[in-house]
Structures are given as C-alpha cells and as structure tokens.
Amino acid sequence: MVSVDLPLCGCAIEATPAKPYLGFKLDLDPVQLCDIIAQTNPGMSKKENSVRGWFISDADPSLIDCAIRLTRLLDTPQDIPFLAPMIVREIYYRLLIGEQGEAVRQIATSGSNMQRIAEVIKLIKADFTKPLRVEDLALQANMSPSSFHRHFKEVTSMSPLQYQKQLRLLKARHLMLAENADATHTAYQVGYESPSQFSREYSRMFGAPPMKDIERLRIA
C-alpha cells in the first residue's frame, strides 16, 4: 500500500513456470473512497496523526479473494464493464476496514497531513534539480517548518533533502544506463554542483561508484 509518491521498486523473489508470480497494481480513487467512508462510518472524525506513505502487510483471505475474482475477469472480458467496478469497490471496503485502513482513509481525507505532504512531493519532483528550502515547502503545506519536517519524515521515512537526493540519484542512474551519459555530465544535469560529491553520495546509495555500478548493471 503506497499512499504518496515514493522512490520505491520491487521484484518477485520466487517464481517458476509451475508456480508463477501474479501481481497487479490498483490506483485508488479518493472520490470512491470518500463515498464508502460516508456510507460505512459517516461520523468518523478526521485524524491528524501522520502515517507512513508506504505499508506492507499480509492480505487477509477476503482481500485475496477479491483480487483473484478481479483477475479472473480477464478470462471473460465481456463481464469486465459490469463486474469489475463492484469488485474494485469491495477491495476499497476491505482496505478501509483492514490493517492499513488509516493510511487509506488519509488518502481520501481532504487537508490531511498525508495529502498535504503528497502535494509538496509533487512540487519537489517537478523540479528536483533546483536547491530546496524547507521553509518554502512548509509554507506550501501550511505548516511550520518544524511541523512540516516531522510530518514529512513520518510519511516518507526520510527528510525532504534526503527525498530530493534519492530522486536525483535515481534519475542519474537512469540517464547513465539508458543514455550512456558520463558521470560528470550527469551530476550537473541532476542538480549537483560537485561531481565528487555526486560520486560519494551515489556510492553510498548504490554500493559502487557511478560507472562501476552501471557496468555491473549492464553485465547483470
């Protein structure tokens, strides 16, 4: 469950032709979530506690059943327009009453801390090469700098500056791998003023200097 835009990736660690790995991604619609919350818990007060922007837990049998039924509609595409919306709505309901319910509710709660942090994240991603001032971001979130910094870390598990750094380094890795760009040019392109600082921080994140890491990826 990911409720804000985070630099995350995942992979299947076990799969065989006999026991293949099946997964799908479902984008949650805040409007539909609001509708279900209004019907099932209309008196619920808004909670201002921040929760993590990503959460991993085991799916209970009822949620797995929904996922399987939704996937099986691929075998009968003529049923998808009628049945898929009902199954998706049931998935929303199961998420709201499950272990991750609070994070799901905050997606649909206008003005929640999570929503405000999510809007700031959009701003950071839109221009991550520019210097970042926490005070300006706090103003956008309508929070004090100290409160913003605390809520941002609670939601993303990192500070705003760490978030920007990860964006820069992930973009740099992509540029070097996909466009064969050299490390120095890439460093300036993603917002670093010092290639040596870029190399140090890249090594810290990926475990090897830029070009060695790219060479390792290409061999793999």
C-alpha positions, 0 to 999 in steps of 0.5 A: 500500500503506497499512499504518496509518491515514493522512490520505491521498486520491487521484484518477485523473489520466487517464481517458476513456470509451475508456480508463477508470480501474479501481481497487479497494481490498483490506483485508488480513487479518493472520490470512491473512497470518500463515498464508502467512508460516508456510507460505512462510518459517516461520523468518523472524525478526521485524524491528524496523526501522520502515517507512513506513505508506504505499508506492507502487510499480509492480505487477509483471505477476503482481500485475496479473494477479491483480487483473484475474482478481479483477475479472473475477469480477464478470462471473460472480458465481456463481464469486465464493464459490469463486474469489475467496478463492484469488485474494485469497490469491495477491495476499497471496503476491505482496505478501509476496514483492514490493517492499513485502513488509516493510511487509506482513509488519509488518502481520501481525507481532504487537508490531511497531513498525508495529502498535504505532504503528497502535494509538496512531493509533487512540487519537489519532483517537478523540479528536483534539480533546483536547491530546496528550502524547507521553509518554502515547502512548509509554507506550501503545506501550511505548516511550520517548518518544524511541523512540516519536517516531522510530518514529512519524515513520518510519511516518507521515512526520510527528510525532504533533502534526503527525498530530493537526493534519492530522486536525483540519484535515481534519475542519474542512474537512469540517464547513465544506463539508458543514455550512456551519459558520463558521470560528470555530465550527469551530476550537473544535469541532476542538480549537483554542483560537485561531481565528487560529491555526486560520486560519494553520495551515489556510492553510498546509495548504490554500493559502487561508484557511478560507472562501476555500478552501471557496468555491473548493471549492464553485465547483470 
